[in-house]
Amino acid sequence: MARGYHRVLPRVRANALFAERPFTGIVELLNDLSLTSNIVLGIATGHTSAGVEPILDTLGWRHLFVTIQTSDIAPSKPHPGMLIRAMEATGTKQGSAVFIGDTTFDMEMAKAAELRAIGVSWGHHKAERLLAAGAERIARDARDLRLHIQNVVKERR
């Protein structure tokens, strides 16, 4: 069943009828962040490249991300390997990086990589669990996430 899932998922995600829909405000936020001179965007996901690339192409987002780290090229979460590889690929230092995620695994991975972590409350795990796992802030929506990111950028100056 798992092999079948991994074989079918890329084809399903490549079909616009079945494409995942971004949360409200995320398209604008990603576009704005990608145009900000002191911000580099990357992805670290437990999905494989074959599962991620079709959705990025369908959404037209591939150009937004400088690095895409997946579970088929680095150890999966909560191991910090994906974040370490992403920082190496972008020349980013730990003190100037922040990881945004929706699971305790994301927060644990950021903590293991010694990165700051922002949790989002609209995903898989509740805010309380994200805070307990190491999130320093919780965003309730895209506007809130934008403010948290702006604050982190100001703090690192």
Long-range contacts (C-beta under 8 A, 24 or more apart in sequence): 6-48, 6-50, 6-51, 9-50, 9-51, 10-50, 10-51, 10-53, 10-54, 11-54, 13-51, 13-54, 13-55, 13-58, 14-54, 14-55, 14-57, 14-58, 15-58, 16-58, 19-55, 19-58, 19-59, 20-55, 20-59, 22-59, 23-122, 23-141, 23-142, 24-141, 24-142, 25-141, 25-142, 25-143, 25-146, 26-142, 28-142, 29-142, 29-145, 29-146, 30-61, 30-64, 31-64, 32-146, 33-149, 34-63, 34-64, 38-153, 39-149, 39-153, 40-66, 40-90, 40-92, 41-65, 41-66, 42-66, 42-67, 42-68, 42-69, 42-86, 42-89, 42-90, 43-67, 43-68, 43-69, 43-70, 44-69, 44-74, 44-77, 44-82, 44-83, 44-86, 44-99, 44-109, 45-69, 45-70, 45-71, 45-82, 46-70, 46-71, 46-76, 46-77, 46-105, 47-71, 48-72, 49-73, 66-90, 77-103, 77-105, 77-106, 77-108, 77-109, 78-105, 78-106, 78-108, 78-109, 78-112, 79-109, 79-112, 80-109, 80-112, 80-113, 82-109, 83-109, 83-110, 83-113, 83-115, 84-113, 87-113, 95-156, 96-156, 98-149, 98-152, 100-139, 100-145, 100-149, 101-130, 102-130, 103-130, 104-129, 104-130, 104-132, 104-133, 106-130, 107-133, 107-134, 107-135, 108-133, 108-134, 110-134, 116-152, 118-145, 118-148, 118-149, 118-152, 120-145
